[in-house]
Amino acid sequence: MEKLIVEGRVEGKRPTERSPSRWVDQTKILINQELHEAEQLAQNREGWREIVRKL
């Protein structure tokens, strides 16, 4: 379940006028890191707080 939520995969179709953009893609842009690196950093509470503060 957690992996499904993190990857942002939802059943069904999206309206044709919207470009395909997933939560994962937007998160990578915001934190300027790959998701696996962010997952490791999130284990370090202080490190993750530092990233979130910069947003």
Sequence and secondary structure as in RCSB ss.txt:
>XXXX:A:sequence
MEKLIVEGRVEGKRPTERSPSRWVDQTKILINQELHEAEQLAQNREGWREIVRKL
>XXXX:A:secstr
 HHHHHHT  SS   TTS    HHHHHHHHHTS HHHHHHHHTSHHHHHHHHHH 
